[in-house]
């Protein structure tokens, strides 16, 4: 019923009049709430059963933009992704396919009796797509530090030269253990069946639109070792998580001007996606005991992060 969810994911957006729209993929709908949290409406506009960690945006004219599968029901290897645009009254505006660069991201896969799990090779260059508030895709492949603003008035290519930190032996071992434990939950006899973990981290690992039009590009900095408060060595299914990438964000103006690099706190999470506006960042963080909380950060000018 209203206010009840099945498999809720990272989709939430606030409209200009204060209404809150929440993605409810298990029920093939979006739910709409008042600023006080009262259920107002349900919109049966999204395919059922497709969960995504990607954000949902409220763009120009309060049009909602949310990721969907264009061919739900196909084999996972054949999935084609897109963006669904929904008007503030719940009417579907259109569906936009993601830019097609014919790029095959290095993947690992486990299959057993109809169950399928797939995951990216750690630190392999990925293909990154995000939706800018001005109404266009931002797209790049992290083999090099370059991405394109696919503005209908004229595309703009953004490039930088950056140092790519090495993947240390300890980071490689930890990622190998994590992936193995994950895919063996599908196939207990799984063995590594894809490319090896690269020697260096990718040129970037995400593109994030700011609510003010700025563009934040995430980079994985050198690894930092920390204690894992939830690791249980007596539990054979527990995998130690001691290494963190130093989180670096390169910030650009809408016109391509590079403003600088921001070093974020180690405990700041990118899932769900942070919210960026001016010199403020809202994100989920975990304290030393692993407890999550929402933190508002302020960007402070100082020394260069690198």
C-alpha positions as a printed NumPy array, in Angstrom:
array([[  0.   ,   0.   ,   0.   ],
       [  1.029,   3.673,   0.133],
       [  4.232,   4.116,   2.091],
       [  5.185,   0.461,   1.717],
       [  8.145,  -0.578,  -0.439],
       [  9.581,  -3.65 ,  -2.132],
       [ 13.338,  -3.563,  -2.786],
       [ 13.757,   0.216,  -2.417],
       [ 17.038,   1.475,  -3.836],
       [ 18.929,   4.749,  -4.19 ],
       [ 16.18 ,   6.668,  -6.017],
       [ 14.918,   9.762,  -4.207],
       [ 14.351,  13.316,  -5.425],
       [ 12.743,  16.473,  -4.057],
       [ 10.561,  18.599,  -6.337],
       [ 10.405,  22.379,  -6.246],
       [  7.147,  22.4  ,  -4.29 ],
       [  8.667,  20.198,  -1.564],
       [  7.153,  16.881,  -2.642],
       [  9.44 ,  13.894,  -2.182],
       [  9.463,  11.192,  -4.862],
       [ 10.896,   7.77 ,  -3.977],
       [ 11.667,   4.97 ,  -6.422],
       [  9.92 ,   1.678,  -5.513],
       [ 11.255,  -0.833,  -8.078],
       [  9.85 ,  -3.993,  -6.505],
       [  6.341,  -2.568,  -6.959],
       [  7.069,  -1.06 , -10.414],
       [  6.214,   2.458,  -9.31 ],
       [  7.308,   5.743,  -7.791],
       [  5.75 ,   6.969,  -4.563],
       [  5.078,  10.632,  -3.845],
       [  5.026,  12.173,  -0.362],
       [  4.298,  15.595,   1.066],
       [  7.087,  17.539,   2.807],
       [  5.59 ,  16.201,   6.062],
       [  5.899,  12.587,   4.87 ],
       [  2.238,  11.958,   4.049],
       [  1.561,   9.659,   1.038],
       [  0.104,  11.67 ,  -1.847],
       [  0.247,   9.468,  -4.955],
       [  1.76 ,   6.423,  -6.632],
       [  2.973,   6.526, -10.243],
       [  3.178,   3.169, -12.057],
       [  5.835,   4.35 , -14.481],
       [  8.97 ,   2.23 , -13.915],
       [  9.687,  -1.423, -14.785],
       [  9.469,  -3.783, -11.831],
       [ 12.379,  -5.611, -10.279],
       [ 15.202,  -3.43 , -11.577],
       [ 17.266,  -2.061,  -8.699],
       [ 19.902,   0.596,  -9.249],
       [ 22.412,   2.325,  -7.029],
       [ 22.324,   5.289,  -9.425],
       [ 20.646,   8.487,  -8.344],
       [ 17.317,   9.862,  -9.527],
       [ 17.403,  13.557, -10.483],
       [ 14.886,  16.381, -10.529],
       [ 15.982,  18.402, -13.555],
       [ 14.628,  21.308, -15.578],
       [ 10.964,  22.042, -14.843],
       [ 10.998,  19.414, -12.07 ],
       [ 11.194,  16.64 , -14.668],
       [ 12.411,  13.473, -12.939],
       [ 15.168,  11.469, -14.606],
       [ 15.701,   7.898, -13.418],
       [ 17.762,   4.956, -14.767],
       [ 15.845,   2.013, -16.231],
       [ 16.464,  -1.137, -18.251],
       [ 15.287,  -0.819, -21.835],
       [ 15.047,  -4.591, -22.339],
       [ 14.001,  -5.983, -18.971],
       [ 13.872,  -9.779, -19.116],
       [ 16.878, -10.183, -21.408],
       [ 20.041, -11.994, -20.377],
       [ 22.193,  -9.852, -18.109],
       [ 24.921,  -9.732, -20.77 ],
       [ 22.484,  -8.121, -23.205],
       [ 21.072,  -5.457, -20.904],
       [ 20.641,  -2.016, -22.435],
       [ 20.242,   0.862, -20.031],
       [ 18.541,   4.193, -20.416],
       [ 16.948,   7.103, -18.606],
       [ 13.207,   7.523, -18.083],
       [ 11.916,  11.084, -17.829],
       [  8.75 ,  11.68 , -15.804],
       [  6.817,  14.949, -15.541],
       [  5.992,  16.382, -12.086],
       [  2.407,  15.126, -12.507],
       [  3.565,  11.526, -13.07 ],
       [  3.201,  11.441, -16.865],
       [  6.005,   9.753, -18.81 ],
       [  7.837,  12.277, -20.992],
       [ 10.186,   9.953, -22.909],
       [ 12.919,   7.331, -22.638],
       [ 16.522,   8.105, -23.567],
       [ 19.09 ,   5.35 , -24.281],
       [ 22.5  ,   5.837, -22.687],
       [ 25.327,   6.862, -25.028],
       [ 26.65 ,   3.796, -26.845],
       [ 30.437,   3.741, -27.088],
       [ 30.576,  -0.016, -27.84 ],
       [ 32.846,  -0.37 , -24.811],
       [ 32.986,  -3.696, -22.979],
       [ 33.932,  -3.137, -19.366],
       [ 36.104,  -5.927, -17.873],
       [ 33.738,  -8.151, -15.89 ],
       [ 33.68 , -11.258, -13.706],
       [ 30.706, -13.611, -13.708],
       [ 29.285, -16.525, -11.725],
       [ 26.428, -18.729, -12.974],
       [ 24.734, -21.681, -11.335],
       [ 21.313, -23.22 , -12.041],
       [ 19.842, -20.082, -13.555],
       [ 21.334, -17.666, -11.023],
       [ 23.744, -15.065, -12.4  ],
       [ 26.04 , -12.603, -10.637],
       [ 28.3  , -10.136, -12.438],
       [ 30.737,  -7.579, -11.087],
       [ 33.41 ,  -5.293, -12.469],
       [ 37.076,  -6.175, -12.226],
       [ 38.387,  -4.018,  -9.342],
       [ 40.241,  -0.896, -10.501],
       [ 39.529,  -1.638, -14.174],
       [ 38.595,   1.404, -16.295],
       [ 34.826,   1.747, -16.403],
       [ 32.326,   3.554, -18.579],
       [ 30.663,   6.405, -16.68 ],
       [ 27.427,   8.196, -17.542],
       [ 25.607,  10.871, -15.553],
       [ 22.767,  13.293, -16.203],
       [ 23.462,  17.032, -15.967],
       [ 20.814,  19.341, -14.51 ],
       [ 20.775,  21.32 , -17.781],
       [ 19.332,  18.288, -19.572],
       [ 22.075,  16.217, -21.193],
       [ 24.317,  13.215, -20.615],
       [ 27.922,  13.369, -19.435],
       [ 29.894,  10.391, -20.693],
       [ 33.445,   9.074, -20.468],
       [ 35.559,   5.903, -20.42 ],
       [ 38.205,   5.944, -17.694],
       [ 41.046,   4.536, -19.775],
       [ 42.083,   8.193, -19.947],
       [ 40.995,  11.3  , -18.05 ],
       [ 38.516,  12.525, -20.637],
       [ 34.744,  12.825, -20.744],
       [ 32.214,  14.672, -22.884],
       [ 29.268,  16.898, -22.043],
       [ 26.754,  15.831, -24.69 ],
       [ 25.003,  19.204, -24.759],
       [ 22.55 ,  19.412, -27.711],
       [ 23.857,  22.939, -28.411],
       [ 27.331,  21.48 , -28.927],
       [ 29.353,  18.775, -27.153],
       [ 32.26 ,  19.78 , -24.914],
       [ 35.207,  17.488, -24.201],
       [ 36.866,  17.779, -20.772],
       [ 40.411,  16.495, -20.24 ],
       [ 43.1  ,  16.545, -17.545],
       [ 46.492,  15.009, -16.942],
       [ 46.581,  13.231, -13.569],
       [ 48.779,  10.758, -11.728],
       [ 47.258,   7.264, -11.503],
       [ 48.248,   5.65 ,  -8.171],
       [ 49.465,   2.035,  -8.199],
       [ 47.301,  -0.791,  -6.897],
       [ 49.356,  -2.187,  -4.024],
       [ 49.736,  -5.906,  -3.315],
       [ 47.644,  -5.538,  -0.149],
       [ 44.817,  -3.781,  -2.026],
       [ 44.931,  -6.433,  -4.744],
       [ 44.725,  -9.274,  -2.197],
       [ 41.819,  -7.657,  -0.361],
       [ 39.831,  -7.033,  -3.557],
       [ 40.498, -10.588,  -4.744],
       [ 39.166, -11.973,  -1.441],
       [ 36.1  ,  -9.725,  -1.576],
       [ 35.183, -10.642,  -5.147],
       [ 35.767, -14.34 ,  -4.517],
       [ 33.509, -14.367,  -1.449],
       [ 30.831, -12.424,  -3.316],
       [ 30.699, -14.633,  -6.416],
       [ 31.015, -17.859,  -4.455],
       [ 27.704, -16.98 ,  -2.83 ],
       [ 26.291, -17.769,  -6.296],
       [ 28.688, -20.56 ,  -7.314],
       [ 30.622, -22.167,  -4.414],
       [ 33.239, -23.447,  -6.896],
       [ 33.802, -20.125,  -8.643],
       [ 37.286, -19.315,  -9.917],
       [ 38.564, -16.017, -11.305],
       [ 37.326, -15.908, -14.922],
       [ 38.189, -12.466, -16.198],
       [ 41.094, -10.07 , -16.677],
       [ 43.55 ,  -9.535, -13.831],
       [ 43.281,  -6.52 , -11.545],
       [ 45.233,  -3.675, -13.224],
       [ 48.536,  -2.43 , -11.836],
       [ 47.258,   1.144, -11.595],
       [ 43.959,   2.728, -10.622],
       [ 41.768,   4.194, -13.389],
       [ 42.031,   7.796, -14.517],
       [ 38.689,   8.516, -12.778],
       [ 35.841,   6.521, -11.267],
       [ 32.68 ,   8.573, -11.491],
       [ 31.048,  11.782, -12.74 ],
       [ 28.636,  13.619, -10.447],
       [ 26.405,  16.578, -11.368],
       [ 26.162,  19.414,  -8.867],
       [ 22.777,  20.996,  -8.256],
       [ 24.357,  24.323,  -9.236],
       [ 25.625,  23.004, -12.592],
       [ 29.168,  22.256, -11.473],
       [ 30.688,  18.877, -12.312],
       [ 32.476,  16.715,  -9.747],
       [ 34.772,  13.967, -11.05 ],
       [ 35.815,  11.284,  -8.573],
       [ 39.34 ,   9.84 ,  -8.538],
       [ 40.731,   6.992,  -6.429],
       [ 43.802,   8.312,  -4.638],
       [ 46.514,   6.275,  -2.893],
       [ 45.312,   3.531,  -0.567],
       [ 45.118,   4.206,   3.168],
       [ 45.039,   1.385,   5.726],
       [ 42.49 ,   1.494,   8.532],
       [ 41.078,  -0.978,  11.035],
       [ 37.901,  -2.827,  10.058],
       [ 35.577,  -2.71 ,  13.114],
       [ 33.132,  -5.302,  11.722],
       [ 35.639,  -7.932,  10.564],
       [ 35.25 , -11.237,  12.422],
       [ 38.241, -13.562,  11.845],
       [ 36.307, -16.451,  13.401],
       [ 33.633, -16.179,  10.697],
       [ 34.751, -17.911,   7.461],
       [ 32.363, -15.736,   5.422],
       [ 33.761, -12.461,   6.809],
       [ 36.154, -10.57 ,   4.519],
       [ 38.463,  -7.945,   5.967],
       [ 38.057,  -4.417,   4.596],
       [ 41.124,  -2.479,   5.735],
       [ 42.017,  -0.412,   2.677],
       [ 40.385,   2.817,   1.538],
       [ 41.157,   4.86 ,  -1.535],
       [ 41.944,   8.478,  -0.71 ],
       [ 38.764,  10.123,  -2.113],
       [ 39.572,  12.96 ,  -4.524],
       [ 37.045,  15.087,  -6.428],
       [ 38.061,  17.338,  -9.319],
       [ 35.574,  20.21 ,  -9.605],
       [ 34.698,  21.951, -12.892],
       [ 32.403,  24.814, -13.75 ],
       [ 29.714,  24.19 , -16.36 ],
       [ 31.894,  25.957, -18.966],
       [ 34.807,  23.572, -18.353],
       [ 36.856,  25.784, -16.023],
       [ 38.828,  23.62 , -13.584],
       [ 38.368,  24.931, -10.033],
       [ 40.582,  22.521,  -8.112],
       [ 40.776,  19.169,  -6.366],
       [ 38.89 ,  18.438,  -3.151],
       [ 40.092,  15.711,  -0.797],
       [ 37.072,  14.215,   0.946],
       [ 37.122,  12.462,   4.344],
       [ 37.902,   8.741,   4.22 ],
       [ 34.628,   7.825,   5.905],
       [ 32.491,   9.58 ,   3.267],
       [ 30.537,   7.125,   1.117],
       [ 29.537,   7.399,  -2.546],
       [ 26.534,   5.105,  -2.084],
       [ 23.993,   6.606,  -2.085],
       [ 25.391,   9.316,  -4.343],
       [ 26.442,  12.497,  -2.507],
       [ 24.613,  15.762,  -3.194],
       [ 26.784,  18.692,  -4.306],
       [ 25.777,  22.357,  -4.185],
       [ 28.303,  25.181,  -4.156],
       [ 30.791,  24.594,  -1.335],
       [ 28.454,  22.154,   0.46 ],
       [ 28.335,  18.367,   0.134],
       [ 25.729,  16.087,   1.735],
       [ 26.762,  12.432,   2.028],
       [ 26.422,   9.27 ,   4.091],
       [ 29.397,   8.532,   6.338],
       [ 30.293,   5.737,   8.751],
       [ 31.907,   6.311,  12.125],
       [ 34.571,   4.082,  13.706],
       [ 31.89 ,   1.577,  14.752],
       [ 30.385,   1.366,  11.273],
       [ 27.271,   3.395,  12.153],
       [ 25.861,   5.383,   9.226],
       [ 24.821,   9.011,   9.439],
       [ 24.145,  11.878,   7.035],
       [ 26.823,  14.561,   7.165],
       [ 26.894,  18.031,   5.641],
       [ 30.439,  18.96 ,   4.635],
       [ 31.875,  22.34 ,   3.706],
       [ 34.68 ,  22.676,   1.164],
       [ 37.611,  24.588,   2.644],
       [ 40.329,  26.138,   0.5  ],
       [ 43.816,  25.009,   1.354],
       [ 46.727,  22.981,   0.05 ],
       [ 46.357,  20.943,  -3.14 ],
       [ 45.146,  17.418,  -2.34 ],
       [ 47.809,  15.676,  -4.408]])
